[in-house]
Each structure stands twice: as structure tokens, then as C-alpha cells.
Amino acid sequence: MDRERHPKGLYVLFFTEMWERFSFYLILGILLQYLTDHEKGGMGMSGGDGTVIVGSYQALAYFTPFIGGLIADRLLGCRRMIVMGGLMMMLGHLVLAWPEKLGLFLGLGLICLGNGAFKPNISTLVGNLYEPSSPLRDAGYNIFYMGINIGAFICNFVAALVRNYVDRNPVYLTSTWKVEGWHAAFATAAVGMLLGVVVFSLNYGLFAKADQNPAADEGPRESLMPLWLQCLLPAALFGVIAWFAASSERWHDWFKRMGMEPPTAAFVAACLPVILFYLRMWIRIPKAGDRGRVAALLVIFTIVIVFWATFMLYTTALTAWARDVTDRVPNSFVRLFTERLPDASENAPPSYYFNAGPETPRPPKKDFEVVSDERYKEMEKAKQLDVKEGQELVVTEEMLKKIYANATDETPILPPKKPLKLINTELFSSIEPGFLILFTPLLVGFWHFLRARNKEPSTSAKIGLGQILTGGAVAVMLLATLSVNESQEKSSAWWLFATYALFTFGELCLSPMGLSLVNKMAPANLRAFMMGGWFLATSFGSKISGIFGEVYVNGTLFDIAIDHQTFWMVLVVANVAAGAIVFALIPWLNRQMAGPEE
């Protein structure tokens, strides 16, 4: 008997997803920094407002896949949706490169819609390449997942190089319209998305068999009208009503006490009809076996929201920690690269020194131009606060005091008008995908080793293990906050390496296994739709993560002070409890999976 091999189409999807994720994660790596940047041409928002937008964007990006999955199931098929979604995301990245506020929201909206068409359907095609009983399906999803993380790993290095180069060599479209490094990086994401679309389109016919033809399905085929009338229209109405209610003078204070700004209130309200739609869909499934399997998936979807709410903090709380608390001065090894490649590091803004210890070099005081608060705000609005070699640093009197507050007589002084070089904050977002690239083959081999001895854990057990490992990752951050005084000293970058290492194993056990579980358990005519449900759980978790990020930045929840130690401690307990619930449900989950696959 010939040994079963992974299908050729897996590797095409691997490279397609790699370039799509390159573009997607490039945006996520710099989005919060761009929104809250006051010195390099960013939007200049508060940390709380920035985390609300990042959380809402992530939530919407993963909210739309359930619609894209349903349209593919009932109307267009997976391949068409993948191409349409890729082109829409590419357009969104180009619009995001337009340095205006309208470009920000329009670009993010297009990316959300494109991701909804692309993401669930490419994941569905991966599973459809295998026979239902194939033992290679889990390994196939792990290989596919490694493609995701290669794109997520390299994107931040490209973003840093492009951003730093354009910051030092700005591009003027007109005499007054300057393209900042942020916008050049956004445009680079569009190139990655274009490559992904090209790779898939050149191999379009290869997936004809794996792409279920909606017109040929023998199962019950309902119109999309219930989706619009029972789900999307009510969701839109609920969202609009909640937005205006949260913005009104009468209700604004109440919503704010509940931790809900207008975007959050609108998202929560819009989710209610969607949840009810899934429940109605589950109740109407005619076969008891199919109904049981969908019920098991809905339970898993609910539990893993805790994972996503924690994991997605890398775009908000962990980004803030890396930017504000982590010591980003290159060590001797990293300087081997940054000294030979100037665009591999960024110039330190004045705010970096506010909580720097006495060992961190400071610019000489004569390098600062002290201006009034009003003048500083004018220069900030005009985007004239760039830190460049050979130029003075613009600060207020209060900022200057903060810069030298922790300095001593032994504090090193930089050469005149020579800025301190720092590792870009977005590069820390590449730690976890880098670990995933290294550890995925090892974990795939370990599961194969156990499978050969009939000792491999079930897919459900792997998900539970991933949830508990995620609790371990947050426990590392709890220790990090206990080990450092965040207002007076910088923290070692090794805390982030340790956190992301545990996140890596947690994600490898949970996320690709979740995709595999959906493909195994969902009825054939609802497979892409249920894949959308998995991403809907990711959406809920992402929005909750954005709320958590706001709590982390502002230090309050429901007008109650929440310090960082309490913040991480709550997440440790939540993730370990979620993992314990999964393990407790394994016997029931296995019974649901025992039925014949469609």
C-alpha cells in the first residue's frame, strides 16, 4: 500500500496564506503605534482610544468570515470568495496608505470585508483536500499554520525597514503632502496581498474537486434571505441604535461606566442577532448526529473566546509593554546588524526616556528645544516632531524634567545631536510567529510519534492543553510586572520572549486544532459556515481583548482601579479555568464526534 502524502494543493494554499497573513499582520504590528503616535506623523490618539479602534478592527475582521463562509456554502463557492477577498484587502491596504483620517477608516473597513471573504474559505479548502478519515489532516493544518506564521514573522521586519527609511527620507506627493513611514508600510502590505492573489489564481483549477459546488449539493438549500432578514439587518440596526445611544448625552455616562465606548456598544449589540441566528440554525438541523456535532462546536467556540481575548493582547497591552516598558536599546549582538543597516533601528523619541533607568544614555540638555505646551501642540498637529540626527529635540518643560528624572551623575550622555537607536516595537510581534516556525515541525513530529504508539491526545484535549499553556504565558507577564517598577525602570526583553514562547505552544495546540475540529465535525453543507463560526468566536475574543487593552492602558474598569498585577492575575485564572472545562467535557465531545462523518 502506498504511503499517504499531503496533497499538492496544500503547498499552494500555504504560500497564498503566507502572503495574505504578511499583509494582515503587518497592519496589526504597527496599528496601535500609528494611532497613538504623536511624534512621527501618527494619528495622535490617546492610548484608550487607540485600543478601542484596534480591538474593534480585529473583531470586525473576524466577524465577517461567518458571512463569507455562508455565501461560499450557498452561492459562490470557496475559490471565488478567496480571490474576491484578496483583491478587496489589497485595495484596503492601498487606501490605508492614504495619509488622511478617511483613509484610515475606509481602509480598515475594506480589509475587514475582504478578510471575511478570504479567511474561512481558504481554511475550508485545506480540510477538503483530505479524505474524511485521513490521519494527516491535523498535520496538514499545522503545516498550513506554519505558512501563516512565516508571513507574520517577516512582515514586521519589512515594516520596520520601510518605516524607518521613509521617516529618514520622506516622500512628498505634493509640496505640502508628505507620506510618512507609517503610510509607506501600509502600502507595502498591499504588495504582499497581491502576491497571495497571484499564487492562488495561477493554481485556481487545482482546487476544483476540493471546492464544493453549492448548486450541486443534495442537502437542503435555503435562500440567503433569512440571513439578511434574521441576522444581518437586525445586527446593523442593533449596532446603529447602540452607537447612537452610547453617544447621546443621556446614556453616554452609563455606557462609559459599563466600559463601553460607542464602537464597543455597537459591536456587542450587533453580535446578539448573530448568536441567535447560529442557535436557530442549530435547532433546525434535521439529523440528530449532525445537531450534536454542531452543538459540540458551539460549546468549543464559546470556551476559546477566553483564549482569543488573551492572545490578541499582543496588539494592545503587550505592544504597549514593548513600547513603553521594555528596554529596546540594542545589545552588542543586535548592534552588529543595526550599525551596518541604519534603517533597521528607529530613533528614540523623548517619551522613551520618561521611565528609563540611570543606565540608559540621555541626549545632552543642549540638544533640546524647550517650547510652550501650546507651541508643542501646534507642532504636533503639523507633524513637525520627528526625531532626526543633527536636529534638536522639541519638548516642553515638563517633558524635559521627566527625561532626566531618573538620571544620575553616572548616566551616559549621547554625542551631540546623535539620537539613541532603538529596536522597533513591531519587531517584538515577530517573536511568537518566529517561535511557531521553529516549533511547528517539532510539535508535528511529536504528535506523529504519539500517534504511532496510539497515545496521541484527541483534538479536544489539545485545545484544552493550549488553553492552560496560555494561562502560563500570562503568568509570565504577571511575574514581569512584579519584577519591575514600570514608572522608573525598563524591563528586560526576555520577559516577552518567555511569554511568547508559551503563547506559541498554546496557540499550536489550540488554533490549528480548532480549524481541524470544525472540518471534522461540521456537516458538509455547513462546513464553511461553521468555519466562519470559529472566526466569529475569534471576533468576540478580539473585541474583549480590545476592552482588556483599554483597561490595561487606562487602569480602570467600571470606575474601579485595576493595576497591572491584578490584570494579568485575572487572565491567568480565566485561562486555566477554561482549559479545565474543556478537559471535563472531553467524554461528551468524543461522543458527538463518534458519529459517521458526512
C-alpha atoms as one frame of an Amber mdcrd trajectory, in Angstrom:
protein
   0.000   0.000   0.000   1.349   3.447  -0.964   2.080   5.763   1.889  -0.410
   8.631   2.082   1.112  12.016   1.283  -0.059  15.559   1.697  -1.827  16.829
  -1.440  -0.068  19.277  -3.763  -2.759  21.878  -3.169  -1.677  22.201   0.476
   1.538  23.911  -0.545  -0.253  26.324  -2.878  -2.574  27.308  -0.027   0.487
  27.526   2.231   2.084  30.256   0.067  -1.223  32.005  -0.629  -1.958  32.296
   3.070   1.632  33.231   3.844   1.434  36.375   1.714  -2.073  37.230   2.863
  -1.015  36.974   6.504   2.119  39.004   5.708  -0.134  41.899   4.773  -2.665
  41.360   7.566  -0.161  41.103  10.415   1.940  43.962   9.079  -1.057  46.205
   9.734  -1.656  44.744  13.198   2.007  45.105  14.163   2.006  48.879  13.716
  -1.657  49.894  14.031  -1.722  50.823  17.748   1.598  52.636  17.417   0.294
  54.600  14.422  -2.936  55.540  16.165  -1.212  56.754  19.340   1.940  58.255
  17.803   2.376  61.994  18.484   5.883  62.432  17.082   6.217  60.661  13.718
   3.089  61.609  11.813   0.659  59.234  13.530  -2.948  59.970  14.493  -2.058
  61.275  17.964  -4.888  59.483  19.791  -4.925  58.543  23.472  -3.944  55.005
  24.415  -7.523  54.173  25.399  -8.983  55.388  22.095  -6.287  53.540  20.163
  -7.008  50.218  21.869 -10.758  50.645  21.217 -10.108  51.035  17.492  -7.612
  48.151  17.355  -9.990  45.846  19.234 -12.941  46.870  17.052 -10.916  46.375
  13.872  -9.756  42.918  14.924 -13.287  41.998  15.960 -14.787  43.101  12.643
 -12.005  41.391  10.694 -13.013  38.097  12.304 -16.736  38.881  12.458 -17.192
  38.964   8.687 -15.909  35.407   7.960 -19.166  33.859   9.114 -20.904  35.819
   6.326 -18.215  34.888   3.821 -18.487  31.238   4.808 -22.245  31.239   4.350
 -22.073  32.927   0.932 -19.484  30.372  -0.177 -21.617  27.487   1.124 -24.791
  28.647  -0.586 -23.822  30.783  -3.554 -20.282  31.328  -4.871 -18.030  28.555
  -3.585 -14.702  28.929  -1.807 -12.403  29.775  -4.705 -14.305  32.792  -5.947
 -14.624  34.162  -2.446 -10.862  33.791  -1.857  -9.981  35.797  -4.970 -12.607
  38.475  -4.263 -11.494  38.782  -0.642  -7.818  39.052  -1.558  -8.433  41.851
  -4.053 -10.615  43.708  -1.571  -7.941  43.518   1.128  -5.281  44.712  -1.298
  -7.443  47.753  -2.075  -7.932  48.326   1.655  -4.183  48.402   2.258  -3.707
  50.920  -0.546  -6.466  53.147   0.850  -4.918  52.859   4.319  -1.718  54.284
   2.837  -3.670  57.485   2.077  -2.473  59.787   4.893  -5.892  61.068   5.930
  -8.360  60.022   8.641 -10.888  58.962   5.993  -8.252  56.648   4.540  -7.791
  55.028   7.969 -11.412  54.012   8.488 -12.207  53.230   4.842  -9.067  51.122
   4.514  -9.732  49.168   7.706 -13.332  48.592   6.585 -12.251  47.149   3.224
  -9.747  44.859   4.954 -12.473  43.592   7.297 -14.794  42.781   4.379 -12.024
  41.159   2.365 -10.905  39.046   5.304 -14.476  37.817   5.696 -14.471  36.509
   2.144 -10.929  35.108   2.248 -10.225  33.628   5.668 -12.894  30.949   6.284
 -12.812  29.660   2.744  -9.094  29.092   2.415  -9.168  27.248   5.757 -12.093
  25.134   4.487 -10.201  24.240   1.298  -7.299  22.899   3.382  -9.572  20.355
   5.090 -11.397  19.492   1.856  -8.104  18.366   0.273  -8.132  15.310   2.571
 -10.394  12.317   2.830 -12.671  12.489   5.918 -10.780   9.713   7.685  -7.273
  10.886   6.744  -4.852  10.836   9.699  -2.847  13.608   8.003  -5.491  16.293
   8.314  -4.287  17.639  11.683  -0.696  17.686  10.401  -1.904  19.426   7.225
  -3.444  22.201   9.269  -0.212  22.537  11.261   1.792  22.894   8.031  -0.744
  25.419   6.735  -0.490  27.250  10.041   3.281  27.480   9.653   2.714  29.369
   6.381   0.589  31.850   8.304   3.405  32.441  10.731   6.165  32.800   8.149
   4.164  35.716   6.765   3.531  37.066  10.272   7.250  36.779  11.098   8.791
  38.549   8.107   6.177  41.318   7.852   7.367  43.221  10.912  10.969  43.335
   9.675   9.780  44.699   6.340   7.516  47.206   8.116  10.389  48.401  10.324
  12.812  48.812   7.410  10.284  50.639   5.241   9.021  52.811   8.090  12.487
  53.824   9.280  13.759  54.518   5.754  10.807  56.719   4.786  10.927  58.536
   8.139  14.523  59.493   7.339  13.808  60.075   3.640  10.215  61.338   3.422
   8.299  61.149   0.152   6.449  64.311  -0.907   3.479  63.701  -3.202   2.967
  67.471  -3.422   4.743  70.430  -1.874   2.645  70.019   1.290   1.525  66.370
   1.207   4.173  64.185   2.823   3.975  60.398   3.022   5.116  59.259   6.474
   6.818  55.969   7.277   3.541  54.598   8.630   1.760  55.029   5.302   4.632
  53.594   3.280   4.480  50.485   5.466   0.727  50.207   4.842   1.360  50.347
   1.082   3.908  47.541   1.438   1.152  45.330   2.847  -0.760  45.716  -0.427
   2.190  44.203  -2.306   2.092  41.131  -0.059  -1.638  40.694  -0.649  -1.150
  40.969  -4.414   1.419  38.160  -4.318  -1.038  35.961  -2.411  -3.789  36.512
  -5.002  -1.373  35.771  -7.864  -0.171  32.489  -6.307  -3.744  31.260  -5.813
  -5.030  32.405  -9.208  -2.229  30.606 -11.063  -3.359  27.346  -9.411  -7.110
  28.034  -9.429  -8.068  24.824 -11.267  -6.147  22.651  -8.822  -8.925  23.065
  -6.224 -11.940  22.240  -8.393 -12.554  18.955  -6.563 -11.979  20.415  -3.081
 -14.295  23.361  -3.714 -17.814  22.115  -3.082 -20.193  23.363  -5.789 -23.142
  24.978  -3.976 -25.500  24.222  -6.856 -24.652  20.512  -6.799 -25.215  19.949
  -3.068 -28.005  17.459  -2.414 -28.744  18.746   1.072 -31.396  21.316   1.849
 -30.549  24.604   0.189 -32.178  27.661   1.664 -32.082  31.138   0.213 -29.900
  33.808   1.743 -32.973  35.882   2.589 -33.169  34.580   6.202 -29.538  35.614
   6.673 -30.337  39.171   5.642 -33.692  39.468   7.436 -32.961  37.488  10.608
 -29.286  38.246  11.088 -27.540  40.992   9.124 -30.321  43.581   9.064 -31.088
  43.217  12.807 -27.345  43.257  13.538 -26.939  46.512  11.607 -29.978  48.067
  13.292 -28.895  46.970  16.773 -25.397  48.295  16.131 -26.597  51.696  14.909
 -29.048  52.088  17.798 -26.395  51.147  20.360 -23.867  53.532  18.773 -26.225
  56.497  18.976 -27.372  55.536  22.473 -23.778  55.338  23.719 -23.047  58.703
  22.060 -26.091  60.513  23.446 -25.813  62.833  26.423 -28.487  60.874  28.276
 -26.833  57.453  28.099 -23.168  58.180  27.448 -22.104  58.191  31.118 -23.913
  54.891  31.792 -22.271  53.163  28.831 -18.893  54.549  29.843 -19.301  53.198
  33.391 -20.040  49.813  31.798 -16.739  50.063  29.922 -18.371  50.620  26.534
 -17.464  53.448  24.211 -19.766  53.774  21.137 -17.746  51.303  18.960 -17.831
  48.677  21.714 -21.536  49.163  22.432 -22.336  48.901  18.718 -20.324  45.701
  18.323 -21.847  43.992  21.360 -25.375  44.883  20.223 -24.696  43.723  16.649
 -23.472  40.345  17.902 -26.765  39.455  19.604 -28.759  38.714  16.391 -25.784
  36.747  15.027 -25.673  34.499  18.090 -29.416  33.912  17.858 -29.065  33.097
  14.153 -26.497  30.377  14.916 -28.739  28.928  17.611 -31.734  28.843  15.239
 -29.584  27.204  12.594 -28.509  24.540  15.097 -32.086  23.804  16.214 -33.240
  23.355  12.594 -30.585  20.736  11.666 -32.678  17.631  10.840 -30.238  14.829
  11.762 -29.599  14.229  15.459 -25.943  13.280  14.856 -25.259  16.469  12.906
 -27.082  18.508  15.530 -24.931  17.017  18.296 -21.702  17.757  16.463 -22.711
  21.347  15.778 -23.652  21.722  19.468 -20.188  20.499  20.442 -18.621  23.049
  18.114 -20.714  25.871  19.550 -19.564  24.928  23.057 -15.915  24.926  21.947
 -16.419  28.267  20.208 -17.698  29.765  23.466 -14.801  28.446  25.560 -11.986
  29.519  23.232 -13.186  33.126  23.365 -11.067  33.301  26.539  -8.006  32.220
  24.571  -8.506  34.817  21.860  -9.247  37.569  24.385  -5.856  36.802  25.932
  -3.813  36.012  22.832  -4.899  39.146  20.939  -3.414  41.314  23.679  -0.204
  41.204  21.656  -1.724  44.020  19.563  -2.588  46.219  22.552  -1.305  45.511
  26.079   1.835  43.632  25.013   2.567  46.217  22.316   2.243  48.951  24.951
   4.547  46.976  27.272   7.113  46.524  24.491   6.969  50.203  23.508   6.851
  51.809  26.950   8.399  49.403  29.468  10.773  47.097  27.566  14.426  48.053
  27.249  14.733  48.462  23.458  18.348  49.615  23.290  20.145  47.050  21.065
  22.608  44.792  22.828  26.073  44.084  21.420  24.804  41.239  19.215  21.891
  43.210  17.729  24.194  46.202  17.139  26.150  44.061  14.673  23.101  44.461
  12.402  21.804  47.907  13.336  25.196  49.591  12.909  25.586  48.137   9.419
  21.963  48.705   8.426  20.833  52.106   9.739  17.212  51.572   8.727  16.989
  48.507  10.992  16.513  50.709  14.077  14.487  53.794  14.943  15.447  56.990
  16.751  14.302  57.225  20.357  11.518  59.762  20.928  11.667  61.912  24.078
   8.898  59.821  25.703  11.180  56.758  25.745  13.314  58.338  28.494  10.416
  59.071  30.868  10.755  55.736  32.715  14.302  54.864  31.662  16.742  53.918
  34.392  20.052  55.703  35.022  21.903  53.230  32.759  20.051  54.456  29.658
  22.043  57.148  27.785  20.414  60.594  27.550  20.911  63.322  24.967  22.822
  66.358  26.306  20.483  69.064  27.585  21.625  71.491  24.923  20.109  69.153
  22.300  16.592  70.039  23.460  14.449  72.897  22.237  12.019  73.724  25.051
   8.718  75.174  23.831   5.389  76.037  25.460   2.591  73.491  25.673   0.617
  75.437  23.069   3.541  75.523  20.618   4.192  71.824  21.151   0.590  71.013
  20.251   0.853  73.176  17.140   3.993  71.331  16.032   2.378  68.002  16.815
  -0.610  68.864  14.639   1.715  69.991  11.842   3.703  66.732  12.193   6.959
  68.557  12.978   8.203  66.466  15.903  10.295  63.914  14.004  13.497  62.862
  15.759  16.335  63.159  13.250  20.091  63.096  13.525  21.582  66.574  13.552
  18.386  68.257  14.757  17.209  69.419  18.172  14.568  67.511  20.112  11.405
  69.523  20.729   9.995  69.120  24.261   8.038  71.023  26.879   9.472  71.951
  30.265   7.556  69.116  31.939   8.825  66.594  29.373  12.416  67.674  29.961
  12.039  67.079  33.710  10.681  63.575  33.055  13.567  62.756  30.721  16.160
  63.412  33.434  14.074  62.372  36.465  15.808  59.009  36.877  19.234  60.070
  35.592  22.289  60.249  37.860  25.822  61.614  37.541  26.849  58.218  36.112
  24.195  58.243  33.375  25.903  58.097  29.948  25.456  61.126  27.699  24.978
  60.688  23.946  27.117  62.579  21.411  25.599  65.954  20.452  22.536  65.647
  18.198  23.087  61.907  17.870  19.780  60.137  18.706  19.644  56.933  20.721
  18.922  53.935  18.492  16.094  51.564  19.479  14.707  48.275  18.253  11.336
  48.952  16.592   8.388  47.990  18.768   6.732  45.971  15.976   9.697  43.586
  15.849   8.619  42.126  19.186   5.438  40.988  17.440   7.621  38.680  15.333
   8.841  36.707  18.351   5.776  34.469  18.564   5.483  33.631  14.835   9.258
  33.063  14.829   8.848  30.509  17.596   5.958  28.958  15.693   8.164  28.451
  12.641  10.774  26.743  14.816   8.442  24.655  16.947   5.742  23.611  14.451
   7.857  20.828  12.846   8.852  19.640  16.301   5.267  19.506  17.537   4.040
  17.839  14.323   6.771  15.235  14.789   5.846  14.793  18.450   2.172  14.202
  17.600   3.280  11.715  14.920   5.463   9.940  17.489   2.497   9.609  19.859
   0.118   8.629  17.024   2.371   5.756  16.020   2.019   4.437  19.570  -1.717
   5.142  19.807  -1.082   7.750  22.513  -1.852  10.970  20.632  -4.291  13.218
  22.559  -7.634  13.906  20.943  -8.159  17.208  19.151 -10.314  18.374  22.071
  -7.578  17.525  24.576  -5.072  19.526  22.552  -7.406  22.532  22.703  -7.687
  22.212  26.499  -3.911  21.948  26.804  -3.488  25.045  24.640  -5.822  26.994
  26.914  -3.809  26.073  30.027  -0.481  26.920  28.337  -1.931  30.334  27.504
  -2.592  30.783  31.216   1.099  30.041  31.751   2.050  32.745  29.245   0.070
  35.374  31.142   1.592  34.143  34.390   4.996  35.141  32.966   3.688  38.666
  32.388   2.394  38.694  35.958   5.921  37.908  37.142   7.307  40.598  34.833
   5.083  43.282  36.356   6.087  42.167  39.849   9.788  42.349  38.982   9.953
  45.934  37.740   8.816  49.407  38.752   7.244  50.460  35.445   7.427  54.187
  36.185  11.160  54.234  36.965  12.919  51.488  35.022  12.823  49.446  31.854
  12.142  45.702  31.792  14.224  43.006  30.142  13.037  41.881  26.701  13.433
  38.264  27.863  10.084  38.504  29.662   8.415  38.952  26.285  10.413  36.078
  24.791   9.266  33.776  27.605   5.639  34.950  27.302   5.581  34.428  23.550
   7.236  31.016  23.877   4.331  29.763  25.995   1.857  31.538  23.708   3.459
  29.593  20.855   2.778  26.189  22.354  -0.677  27.277  23.454  -1.583  28.534
  20.004  -0.167  25.457  18.243  -2.267  23.210  20.444  -5.420  25.283  20.061
  -5.769  27.279  16.869  -4.875  24.769  14.115  -6.600  22.066  16.127  -9.733
  24.191  16.250  -9.697  24.539  12.457  -9.275  20.782  12.164 -12.086  20.114
  14.651 -14.503  22.270  12.655 -13.618  20.431   9.458 -14.090  17.053  11.146
 -17.351  17.727  12.949 -19.317  20.194  10.815 -21.910  18.771   8.385 -20.600
  19.001   4.806 -23.143  21.588   3.653 -22.388  23.817   6.667 -18.622  23.363
   6.836 -17.550  26.796   5.584 -20.349  28.403   7.637 -19.128  26.707  10.813
 -15.563  27.673   9.914 -16.951  31.203   9.919 -18.319  30.461  13.395 -14.804
  29.650  14.577 -13.685  33.051  13.368 -16.758  34.602  14.952 -15.501  33.276
  18.301 -12.151  34.857  17.399 -14.056  38.084  16.723 -15.745  38.102  20.127
 -12.430  37.348  21.807 -10.686  40.080  19.823 -13.211  42.692  20.876 -12.974
  41.602  24.510  -9.200  41.781  24.109  -9.557  45.369  22.898 -11.593  46.159
  26.011  -8.905  44.476  28.131  -6.289  46.551  26.321  -8.198  49.699  27.225
  -8.340  48.531  30.857  -4.576  47.903  30.769  -3.799  51.356  29.354  -6.296
  53.347  31.468  -6.015  51.253  34.635  -9.770  51.226  35.326 -12.821  49.039
  34.721 -16.332  50.136  35.752 -14.650  53.044  37.567 -12.631  50.530  39.608
  -8.834  50.873  39.616  -7.134  47.805  38.085  -3.353  47.649  38.415  -1.288
  45.560  36.023  -0.667  42.781  38.532  -4.406  42.270  39.035  -4.958  42.499
  35.281  -2.632  39.586  34.499  -3.745  37.553  37.515  -7.381  37.579  36.366
  -6.327  36.334  32.933  -4.263  33.502  34.427  -7.285  32.243  36.364  -9.637
  32.623  33.386  -7.435  30.617  31.002  -6.693  27.792  33.423 -10.411  27.535
  34.250 -11.319  27.432  30.540  -8.802  24.655  29.954 -10.208  22.663  32.877
 -13.721  22.979  31.418 -12.528  21.595  28.065 -10.945  18.570  29.754 -14.125
  17.982  31.751 -16.161  17.984  28.514 -13.893  15.603  26.557 -16.069  12.476
  27.102 -19.151  14.315  25.795 -17.202  15.838  22.887 -15.864  12.420  21.902
 -19.393  11.007  21.867 -20.509  13.742  19.473 -17.576  13.042  17.174 -18.209
   9.301  17.167 -20.981   9.533  14.534 -20.241   8.884  10.871 -18.716  11.852
   9.036 -20.608  13.371   6.184
